[in-house]
Amino acid sequence: MSAANGSASIPSARRAAARSAAAVADRVEAGAAIAEQALELTDPWESFTFLVERICALQAGDRILGELALRNPPSAALERAREHGHALMRRIIVRAQEAGALRPDWTLEDIAFITWSHTSVVAATANVAPELWRRNLALILDGLRAKAAHPLPVPALIEDQLMQAMRG
């Protein structure tokens, strides 16, 4: 490879990295907007399910962004946006738990289990039954209702553990 070819790929790689970082930032902002809309709903369970369903719909509509989010180191602005979105989501979770609608041992970090499994369901059924993820999610949400709760065998991940798991 000539020096000219090697140097030509550097700006191209930087542009691609900038585009993927912008796409990740857009997705984080979309998640915060979803959480803000969910908080406007008065019923705590409806607010919670709105949040989870819309996040899964966002994920189903653009599966590539999930991978981009794992590969791109967060910028300070992206980290602030993520923290803002997570603070809103925690409010939704606490409100649903305080209302007795959501199992009391569920944490924001547990949403990773939904999105990770959701990714597999979307990928497996995209060409056969593209909306089947909604059935899977309905089954999951029914299991998250407080009245369906049974003791869990292990404690929830803490945020640092979740970040480690996501980054590999």
Disulfide bonds with the S-S distance in Angstrom:
none
